[in-house]
Amino acid sequence: MAHMTEEEADALDEELTRTIPKVDFSKPDIFLRQRELLNILNPSVADYIITRALATRQTPAQIISELVNEKIKLNTI
């Protein structure tokens, strides 16, 4: 990846400062999809995943992936 010059960085900063992001609320975002997934789970399991995700600054999907990978490792030994 190419590095930006100071002038390019300043121009990008100005553009992002002046631009208002457009959000399309008709499309579900990643957080809504993850929340829907957690709604399927047992409430205590969902609470555990959310708490651990917040504590580790990971997504619920990353927490679930870690848990499944740990379980796979335990069963293959």
DRENPA-3360 file (N, C-alpha, C; in nm, 2 decimals, always signed):
BEGIN
1 = MAHMTEEE = +0.08/-0.12/+0.00/+0.00/+0.00/+0.00/+0.09/+0.12/+0.00 ~ +0.06/+0.22/-0.09/+0.14/+0.34/-0.10/+0.11/+0.43/+0.02 ~ +0.21/+0.51/+0.06/+0.20/+0.60/+0.17/+0.15/+0.73/+0.12 ~ +0.07/+0.80/+0.20/+0.02/+0.94/+0.16/+0.11/+1.04/+0.20 ~ +0.11/+1.15/+0.12/+0.19/+1.26/+0.16/+0.11/+1.34/+0.26 ~ +0.18/+1.44/+0.32/+0.11/+1.52/+0.42/-0.01/+1.60/+0.35 ~ +0.01/+1.64/+0.23/-0.09/+1.72/+0.16/-0.21/+1.63/+0.13 ~ -0.18/+1.50/+0.09/-0.29/+1.41/+0.06/-0.37/+1.37/+0.18;
9 = ADALDEEL = -0.30/+1.36/+0.29/-0.36/+1.32/+0.42/-0.45/+1.44/+0.47 ~ -0.40/+1.56/+0.45/-0.48/+1.68/+0.49/-0.60/+1.69/+0.40 ~ -0.59/+1.67/+0.27/-0.70/+1.68/+0.18/-0.81/+1.57/+0.22 ~ -0.76/+1.45/+0.25/-0.86/+1.35/+0.29/-0.92/+1.38/+0.42 ~ -0.85/+1.43/+0.51/-0.91/+1.47/+0.64/-1.01/+1.58/+0.62 ~ -0.99/+1.68/+0.54/-1.08/+1.78/+0.51/-1.21/+1.73/+0.44 ~ -1.19/+1.64/+0.35/-1.30/+1.58/+0.28/-1.39/+1.50/+0.37 ~ -1.33/+1.42/+0.46/-1.41/+1.34/+0.55/-1.47/+1.42/+0.66;
17 = TRTIPKVD = -1.41/+1.53/+0.69/-1.47/+1.62/+0.79/-1.59/+1.70/+0.73 ~ -1.59/+1.73/+0.61/-1.70/+1.80/+0.54/-1.81/+1.71/+0.50 ~ -1.78/+1.59/+0.48/-1.88/+1.49/+0.42/-1.96/+1.43/+0.53 ~ -2.09/+1.42/+0.51/-2.18/+1.35/+0.61/-2.20/+1.21/+0.55 ~ -2.17/+1.11/+0.63/-2.19/+0.98/+0.58/-2.34/+0.95/+0.55 ~ -2.37/+0.88/+0.44/-2.51/+0.84/+0.41/-2.53/+0.70/+0.47 ~ -2.63/+0.69/+0.55/-2.67/+0.56/+0.61/-2.80/+0.51/+0.55 ~ -2.80/+0.39/+0.50/-2.93/+0.33/+0.45/-2.98/+0.24/+0.55;
25 = FSKPDIFL = -3.08/+0.29/+0.63/-3.14/+0.21/+0.74/-3.23/+0.09/+0.69 ~ -3.25/+0.09/+0.56/-3.34/-0.02/+0.50/-3.26/-0.15/+0.49 ~ -3.12/-0.14/+0.49/-3.04/-0.26/+0.48/-2.99/-0.29/+0.62 ~ -3.00/-0.42/+0.66/-2.95/-0.46/+0.79/-2.79/-0.45/+0.79 ~ -2.74/-0.40/+0.90/-2.59/-0.39/+0.91/-2.54/-0.52/+0.99 ~ -2.41/-0.52/+1.00/-2.35/-0.64/+1.06/-2.40/-0.66/+1.21 ~ -2.42/-0.55/+1.28/-2.46/-0.56/+1.42/-2.60/-0.61/+1.43 ~ -2.69/-0.57/+1.34/-2.82/-0.62/+1.35/-2.82/-0.77/+1.32;
33 = RQRELLNI = -2.75/-0.81/+1.22/-2.74/-0.96/+1.18/-2.69/-1.04/+1.30 ~ -2.58/-0.98/+1.37/-2.53/-1.06/+1.48/-2.63/-1.06/+1.60 ~ -2.70/-0.95/+1.62/-2.80/-0.95/+1.72/-2.91/-1.05/+1.70 ~ -2.95/-1.06/+1.57/-3.05/-1.16/+1.53/-3.00/-1.30/+1.56 ~ -2.88/-1.32/+1.53/-2.82/-1.46/+1.56/-2.82/-1.48/+1.71 ~ -2.79/-1.38/+1.79/-2.78/-1.40/+1.93/-2.92/-1.42/+1.99 ~ -3.02/-1.37/+1.93/-3.16/-1.38/+1.97/-3.21/-1.53/+1.96 ~ -3.15/-1.60/+1.88/-3.18/-1.75/+1.86/-3.13/-1.83/+1.97;
41 = LNPSVADY = -3.02/-1.78/+2.03/-2.95/-1.86/+2.14/-3.02/-1.85/+2.27 ~ -2.98/-1.93/+2.36/-3.03/-1.92/+2.50/-2.98/-1.79/+2.55 ~ -3.07/-1.72/+2.63/-3.03/-1.58/+2.68/-2.90/-1.58/+2.76 ~ -2.88/-1.68/+2.84/-2.75/-1.68/+2.92/-2.63/-1.69/+2.82 ~ -2.64/-1.77/+2.72/-2.53/-1.79/+2.62/-2.51/-1.66/+2.55 ~ -2.62/-1.59/+2.51/-2.60/-1.47/+2.43/-2.54/-1.36/+2.52 ~ -2.58/-1.36/+2.65/-2.52/-1.26/+2.75/-2.37/-1.29/+2.76 ~ -2.33/-1.42/+2.77/-2.19/-1.45/+2.79/-2.11/-1.40/+2.66;
49 = IITRALAT = -2.17/-1.43/+2.55/-2.10/-1.39/+2.42/-2.08/-1.24/+2.41 ~ -2.19/-1.17/+2.44/-2.19/-1.02/+2.44/-2.09/-0.97/+2.54 ~ -2.09/-1.02/+2.66/-2.00/-0.97/+2.76/-1.86/-1.00/+2.73 ~ -1.83/-1.12/+2.68/-1.69/-1.15/+2.64/-1.65/-1.07/+2.52 ~ -1.74/-1.04/+2.42/-1.71/-0.96/+2.31/-1.67/-0.82/+2.35 ~ -1.75/-0.76/+2.44/-1.72/-0.63/+2.48/-1.59/-0.62/+2.56 ~ -1.56/-0.72/+2.64/-1.44/-0.72/+2.72/-1.32/-0.74/+2.64 ~ -1.33/-0.81/+2.53/-1.21/-0.84/+2.45/-1.21/-0.76/+2.32;
57 = RQTPAQII = -1.31/-0.67/+2.30/-1.32/-0.59/+2.18/-1.32/-0.67/+2.05 ~ -1.39/-0.78/+2.06/-1.41/-0.87/+1.94/-1.56/-0.87/+1.90 ~ -1.59/-0.92/+1.79/-1.73/-0.94/+1.75/-1.78/-1.07/+1.81 ~ -1.91/-1.08/+1.82/-1.97/-1.20/+1.87/-1.93/-1.32/+1.78 ~ -1.92/-1.30/+1.65/-1.88/-1.40/+1.56/-1.74/-1.45/+1.59 ~ -1.65/-1.36/+1.62/-1.51/-1.40/+1.66/-1.51/-1.48/+1.79 ~ -1.59/-1.44/+1.88/-1.60/-1.52/+2.01/-1.65/-1.66/+1.98 ~ -1.76/-1.67/+1.90/-1.81/-1.80/+1.87/-1.71/-1.89/+1.80;
65 = SELVNEKI = -1.64/-1.83/+1.71/-1.54/-1.90/+1.63/-1.43/-1.95/+1.72 ~ -1.38/-1.87/+1.82/-1.28/-1.91/+1.91/-1.33/-2.03/+2.00 ~ -1.46/-2.02/+2.04/-1.52/-2.13/+2.12/-1.52/-2.26/+2.04 ~ -1.57/-2.25/+1.92/-1.58/-2.37/+1.84/-1.44/-2.43/+1.81 ~ -1.34/-2.34/+1.78/-1.21/-2.39/+1.75/-1.15/-2.46/+1.87 ~ -1.17/-2.40/+1.99/-1.13/-2.47/+2.12/-1.19/-2.61/+2.13 ~ -1.32/-2.61/+2.11/-1.39/-2.74/+2.12/-1.33/-2.84/+2.02 ~ -1.31/-2.80/+1.90/-1.25/-2.89/+1.80/-1.11/-2.94/+1.84;
73 = KLNTI = -1.03/-2.85/+1.90/-0.90/-2.89/+1.94/-0.91/-3.00/+2.06 ~ -1.00/-2.98/+2.15/-1.02/-3.07/+2.26/-1.06/-3.21/+2.21 ~ -1.14/-3.21/+2.11/-1.19/-3.34/+2.06/-1.10/-3.41/+1.97 ~ -0.99/-3.35/+1.92/-0.90/-3.41/+1.83/-0.78/-3.47/+1.90 ~ -0.77/-3.44/+2.03/-0.65/-3.49/+2.10/-0.67/-3.63/+2.15;
% end
